[in-house]
Amino acid sequence: MTLSLDAGTFVLDASEQSEMELLAKQLTTITPGLVDDLDWLATARDYSCHIPGRLRETIRRFRADPGPHGVLHLRGLPVRPDVPTPNVPGSVERTATLSAAVLTLCMLSLGEVIAFRNEKSGALVQNVVPVPGQETHQSNAGSIMLEMHVENVHHEHRPDFVSLLCLRNDHEDQAGLQVASIRDALPLLSMVQRRILGEPRFESMPPSSFGGAGGNPVHAVLNGAFEDPDIRVDFCNTRPRDEAAAAAFLALRNAIEAVRTKIVLSAGDLAVVDNRVTLHGRTAFVPRYDGQDRWLQRAFVHVDHRRSRFIREDNGNVLT
């Protein structure tokens, strides 16, 4: 099934692009020019109040209600990559480049940018790129189809939002971000299936990017309001613990497949996924490792920063 995401798409006009580029370029000059530095981040937080008004309003409306699909697609952001696509394991963007500044400005308009110490060395802006030898990995370094999932499903303080800024797409322009919302899928589930999915009858392992750290929590897949639940599942790492749970789990997987759609991101496109209601994944592509491969930059956001204070050292932005 193909869903229209037009209602969740915002395109910057020429004046807004210029305004955003000027603001981001100013931010790249702020000492020490490091995204993870708390002083630089504080300045970025102040600057985020001055992004173009229409863009700021769109982001705030999405924060209040992500709509039926739980995805915001922003187009026309200034990125201008002038270096080859990285291809090393654990690649991150600690330098305040233009694209990193753009991503940070947008996400600080949504909430607080956070990272996890056990993932990508706790960097706030992370590169999502294919890595030689990891093509078949179920991770951001792979290039096979990535299973639909909620980001960091095992973690009690997983992101509220996941953002992906495209610097380059793959050579064939075929790789796509796949998304599917429980709001779209819920009508395809029976009341009995929804009840079972709302019980702690499932177990999730940490993703490979966490190196196996974090334990295997037992949890419900659907949480919160019965008529509009949050979803917590990773079809690679979540397992049902009994036969009835397995049947409901299969029904959920089929429902998610039925409503899944693809967004092909181009340079300057930013996709923001509400990690509470929407799963995401990736279609397969063929990397060439020639410096021009697909390159996304990723950042996570918490709406309520205070709730994770006890696992953030020195009140920083990295969760232990």
C-alpha positions in Angstrom: 0.0 0.0 0.0 1.4 3.4 -0.9 0.4 6.3 1.4 0.6 10.0 0.4 2.9 11.9 2.7 2.3 15.3 1.0 0.6 16.7 4.0 3.8 16.1 6.0 6.1 17.7 3.4 7.5 21.2 3.8 9.7 22.9 1.1 11.8 25.9 1.9 11.6 28.7 -0.6 14.7 30.5 -1.9 14.7 33.3 0.7 14.2 30.7 3.5 17.1 28.6 2.1 19.4 31.7 2.1 18.3 32.6 5.6 18.9 29.1 6.9 22.3 28.9 5.2 23.5 32.2 6.7 22.4 31.2 10.2 24.1 27.8 9.9 27.3 29.3 8.5 27.4 31.7 11.4 27.0 28.7 13.8 30.0 26.9 12.2 32.3 29.8 13.2 31.4 29.5 16.9 34.4 28.4 19.0 35.4 25.6 19.4 33.4 24.4 16.3 32.5 21.1 17.9 28.9 19.8 17.9 29.4 17.8 21.1 30.8 20.8 23.1 28.2 22.1 25.5 29.0 25.7 25.0 28.6 25.3 21.2 25.4 23.5 21.7 24.1 26.2 24.0 24.7 28.8 21.2 23.0 26.5 18.7 20.0 26.3 21.0 19.8 30.1 21.0 20.3 30.3 17.2 17.5 27.7 16.7 15.0 30.4 17.8 15.9 32.3 14.7 15.4 29.7 11.9 12.9 30.8 9.3 9.4 31.4 10.8 7.5 29.0 8.5 10.0 26.2 9.2 9.9 26.8 13.0 6.1 26.7 13.0 6.0 23.5 10.9 8.4 21.8 13.3 6.5 22.9 16.4 3.2 21.7 14.9 4.7 18.3 14.2 6.0 18.1 17.7 2.4 18.7 19.0 0.9 16.1 16.7 2.9 14.0 14.2 -0.3 13.3 12.2 -1.4 9.9 10.9 1.9 8.9 9.4 4.3 10.2 12.1 6.8 11.6 9.5 7.9 15.2 8.7 9.7 15.6 5.4 11.6 18.9 5.0 13.1 19.8 1.6 15.5 22.4 0.4 17.9 22.6 3.4 21.5 23.8 2.6 24.0 21.0 2.9 26.8 21.3 0.3 29.1 18.3 1.1 32.6 19.0 -0.2 34.3 15.9 1.1 34.0 12.2 0.1 31.4 10.1 1.9 33.0 8.4 4.9 33.2 4.6 4.9 34.7 3.7 8.2 32.9 1.9 11.1 31.3 4.1 13.7 31.5 7.2 11.6 30.4 10.4 13.3 30.4 14.2 12.7 31.9 15.9 15.6 33.0 19.0 13.6 30.4 21.7 13.2 30.1 21.5 9.5 27.3 23.3 7.6 25.2 20.1 7.4 25.7 19.3 11.1 24.8 22.9 12.0 21.6 22.7 9.9 20.6 19.4 11.4 21.2 20.6 15.0 19.3 23.9 14.4 16.3 22.0 13.2 16.3 19.4 15.9 16.8 21.9 18.8 13.6 23.5 17.5 11.9 20.2 18.2 13.4 19.2 21.6 16.8 18.4 23.0 19.5 16.6 21.0 20.7 13.4 22.7 23.0 10.4 22.1 23.9 7.2 23.8 27.3 6.4 25.2 27.2 2.8 23.9 26.3 3.8 20.4 28.7 5.7 18.0 30.8 6.8 21.0 28.1 9.2 22.1 28.3 11.6 19.2 25.3 13.9 18.8 25.5 13.9 15.0 26.2 10.5 13.4 27.0 9.5 9.8 24.8 6.8 8.3 27.0 5.4 5.5 27.7 2.0 4.0 30.9 0.4 5.3 33.0 -2.2 3.4 32.5 -5.7 4.8 29.3 -4.7 6.6 26.9 -4.9 3.6 24.8 -7.6 5.2 24.6 -6.2 8.7 21.2 -5.1 10.1 22.6 -1.7 11.0 23.1 1.8 9.7 26.4 0.6 8.1 24.7 -2.1 6.0 23.3 -1.8 2.5 20.8 -4.7 2.5 17.2 -4.1 3.4 17.0 -2.8 7.0 14.1 -4.3 9.0 11.4 -2.0 10.2 12.1 -0.9 13.7 11.7 1.6 16.5 15.1 3.2 17.2 16.9 1.6 20.3 13.9 -0.5 21.1 15.6 -2.0 24.2 16.2 1.3 25.9 13.8 2.8 28.4 14.8 6.3 27.3 14.9 5.7 23.5 14.6 8.7 21.3 11.2 10.5 20.9 12.3 11.5 17.4 14.9 10.3 14.9 16.1 12.7 12.2 17.9 11.8 9.0 19.5 14.6 6.8 20.5 13.5 3.3 23.8 14.8 2.0 23.9 12.3 -0.9 21.7 9.5 -2.0 23.0 6.4 -3.7 24.2 6.5 -7.3 21.1 5.0 -8.7 18.8 7.2 -6.5 17.0 4.1 -5.4 17.7 3.8 -1.7 14.7 4.8 0.3 13.7 5.5 3.9 10.8 3.1 4.7 8.2 4.3 7.2 5.1 2.8 8.7 2.9 4.2 11.5 0.9 2.3 14.1 -1.8 4.9 13.5 -2.2 3.6 10.0 -1.7 0.0 10.9 -4.0 -0.2 14.0 -7.3 -0.6 12.1 -5.8 -3.8 10.5 -5.5 -5.5 13.9 -8.3 -7.3 15.8 -9.2 -6.2 19.3 -7.8 -9.5 20.7 -4.5 -8.9 18.8 -4.3 -5.4 20.1 -4.9 -6.6 23.7 -2.1 -9.2 23.5 0.3 -6.7 21.9 -0.5 -4.4 24.9 0.8 -7.0 27.4 4.4 -7.6 28.5 4.8 -10.8 26.4 7.7 -9.7 24.2 11.5 -9.4 24.6 13.9 -7.1 22.8 17.7 -7.4 22.4 19.9 -4.3 22.0 20.8 -3.5 18.4 24.3 -4.5 17.1 25.3 -0.8 17.3 25.1 -1.1 21.1 27.6 -4.0 21.2 25.1 -6.2 23.1 24.9 -3.8 26.0 21.7 -2.9 27.8 20.0 -6.2 28.7 16.9 -7.8 27.1 13.8 -6.1 28.6 10.4 -7.8 28.6 7.8 -5.3 27.5 4.5 -4.7 25.7 4.6 -3.8 22.0 1.7 -1.4 22.2 1.6 1.1 25.1 -0.6 4.0 26.2 -4.0 4.9 24.9 -5.7 1.8 23.5 -7.2 3.8 20.6 -3.9 5.6 19.8 -1.0 3.7 21.2 2.7 4.1 21.1 4.6 1.2 19.5 7.8 -0.5 20.7 9.1 -3.1 18.3 12.1 -4.0 16.2 11.4 -6.8 13.7 15.0 -7.8 13.8 15.5 -7.8 17.6 12.1 -8.3 19.2 10.8 -11.8 20.0 7.4 -13.0 21.3 7.5 -15.2 24.4 4.5 -17.4 23.8 2.4 -18.8 21.0 -0.5 -16.3 21.3 2.0 -13.5 21.4 3.7 -14.9 18.3 0.4 -14.9 16.4 -0.4 -11.3 17.3 3.2 -10.4 16.5 2.8 -11.8 13.0 -0.4 -10.0 12.5 1.3 -6.7 13.5 4.1 -7.4 11.1 1.7 -8.0 8.2 -0.2 -4.8 9.1 3.0 -2.8 9.2 4.0 -4.3 5.8 0.6 -3.3 4.4 1.0 0.4 5.3 4.7 0.8 4.7 5.8 3.4 2.3 9.1 4.7 0.9 10.6 8.2 0.9 13.6 8.7 -1.5 15.7 11.4 0.1 17.7 13.8 -2.0 20.5 16.2 -0.9 19.0 18.8 1.4 16.0 16.6 2.5 15.5 16.0 6.2 13.1 13.3 7.4 12.0 13.4 11.0 10.3 10.3 12.3 8.2 10.2 15.5 9.9 7.2 17.1 6.9 6.7 19.4 4.4 5.9 16.7 6.3 5.2 13.5 8.8 2.5 12.5 11.5 3.1 9.9 13.8 1.0 7.8 15.7 1.1 4.6 15.5 -0.4 1.1 18.6 -2.2 -0.3 21.2 -0.4 -2.5 24.6 -1.2 -4.0 27.5 0.9 -2.6 30.5 1.6 -4.8 32.9 3.0 -2.1 34.1 5.7 -4.5 33.5 8.7 -2.2 30.0 9.4 -3.6 27.9 6.8 -1.8 24.7 7.4 0.1 25.4 9.7 3.1 22.8 10.6 5.8 23.5 12.4 9.1 21.4 11.3 12.0 20.4 13.0 15.3 18.1 11.9 18.1 15.7 14.1 20.1 14.1 13.9 23.5 11.1 16.2 24.1 11.4 15.8 27.9 15.1 16.2 28.7 14.6 16.1 32.4 13.4 12.4 32.5 16.9 11.1 31.6 18.9 13.4 33.9 19.9 10.5 36.2 21.8 8.8 33.3 23.3 12.0 31.8 26.7 12.8 33.4 27.2 16.4 34.4 23.8 17.2 32.9 25.2 16.8 29.4 23.4 15.4 26.4 24.8 11.8 26.3 22.9 9.0 28.1 25.0 6.3 29.7 
